[in-house]
C-alpha cells in the first residue's frame, strides 16, 4: 500500500468534513496529521476558507429577442448595431446591383458601426434609425443623396473623428467635381469663364 503525503491527507480530511478539527501532532518520525487530539504534543490547525477555483468572467448583457436590436457596447451608453445587422450590411455593401456611390455608402456605414463597437463616438438608438432609413432610401433615386447626407450629419454629431473624415471627403469630392467639369469644358471646346451649355446641362 502506497503512503499518502501529509499534504494530500490534509486535503482529504478537509474535504470529507469541513467542520471537523484537524490536528498536527509532533512525533519522533516528524509531524503527523490526525482528526483526533494528539496523544503528546500538537495543536489544531486553523480551518481555512477556500476560494472556488473559478475565473470571474466579464458579464455580457443577455441576448435580446430581436437579433437586429443593437447591444450596448463601447463606451457607457453607446448603442451600436448587433452582429446580425452588421452581416446584413456587409452583404449589401458587396451587392453587384448597387452603384459605386451606394456601395461606398454601405461600406462607410459598416465601418462606422464597427468603430462604434470599438468605443468610438457616442451613439443612441435613434442615431442608427437614421442610418437604417438612409440605407432603405438608397432604392429611391430621388431621395438617396439627401438620405446619405442625413446619415453623415448624424455621424458627424455622434463621432467628431468621423465628422472630420466626412468633411475632408466632401471637400475632396467637390474638388474632383470641379476638375471633371473643367475637363469636360475643355473637351467641348468651351472658353474659360464662358457659358458651356453642353457641360452645364450635365452638371
Secondary structure, 3 states (H helix, E strand, C coil): CCCCCHHHHHHHHHHHCCCCCEEEEEECCEEEEECCCCCCCEEEECCCCCCCCCCCCCCCCCCCCCCCCCCECCCCCCECCCHHHHHHHHHHHCCCCCCHHHHHHHHHHHHHHHHHHCCCCCCCHHHHHHHHHHHHHHHCCCCHHHHHHHHHHHHHHHCHHHHHHHHHHHHHHHHHHHHHHHHHHHHHCCCCCCCCHHHHHHC
